Structure formats: C-alpha cells, structure tokens
C-alpha cells in the first residue's frame, strides 16, 4: 500500500514540477516550488520528502546528495562538490532508489526542459543507478 502512495506522489511531482535549468544544489522552499512549478534537482528531492511527510510517510523518503553523469559528462570527469540530488524510498522495510528530476524529463540537445516522464527512474535497480549516480555516502548506492 505504501508503494502505491509513493508512486502517486512521484508521478504528481514529475507531471507538475519542471527543472529550472540550474544544476547547482540549492535549498528550495516547498511553497515556492508549488507557486512556481519549478525547482532544482535538490528541490525535486526535498519536495518529495516534504510531500511524503505531509502524507504521514516522512520516514519513507530521504534525499541523497551526490554526483551524476548528466548530458554535460565528458572525460576526464572531475567534480569537487555534489552536483545532483535524488531520493531513497523505503517500501516494506527495503530501501530503493528513484530520481524525480530525471524522471520528469530532460534537456535533450538544448537548454529548454522537455517534460517527458521516464518510468526507469522509479525504483531503479542499484546496479543500473550506479552507472550515472554516485552518492556522497557509498552505502547509499544500495549495492550488495
């Protein structure tokens, strides 16, 4: 039952919030996210946490900050500070990974955000998530 509630929240966020184009980690007030319909990746993740909390599921969603290989990824890859944020979800005492920002859409080849839901980023297998997402805390990779 928790899975269905989390799924509805995830889809609502992906269908109603747009990435504002800024790739730095910034704290974003959930009221501002609702008012503007835009936020950063950290705003997507924190909004999910806040929404889950308001629905009595605050212990089921947490924000993860780390590094990602997005469309600007080129070798050599060196980032000193985290450049992305995503979420971990707890369902039936197991933790899973999701990225509401990447699930909501992307930039393609331009600088305009194209909303196109990608279900791949909900409960993504850790082995696949690790190709593009690297948390500050390696235990949050959820790899065996």
C-alpha angles and dihedrals in degrees: 000000000000089000092059093049092048090047092053091050091048093050092046091053093046092048097045109031125070128202108247095215098249110121099193121101109257131168109245126195112233091224090057090048090054093045096049102026087223136099146143125265090268088051091053091051096043091046089055090051092048093047091049090049092052088051092053094257100102092131091057101064131049135173120242121198122200147107130309138188103229131164091297091059113129133153128292091048113200126155121166099191130038112274102186145035133204138158144263118211127202114216121171092344093308126107122228135182130240137165114206092183095057091038091056094061141275149239102260107191098332141055096257116100110236113204108222118146114231112194091194090084095061113088090347116187109259091231090060096038090056091064090072109011126064116179122211087239108054091207087069090067085080090213118152 
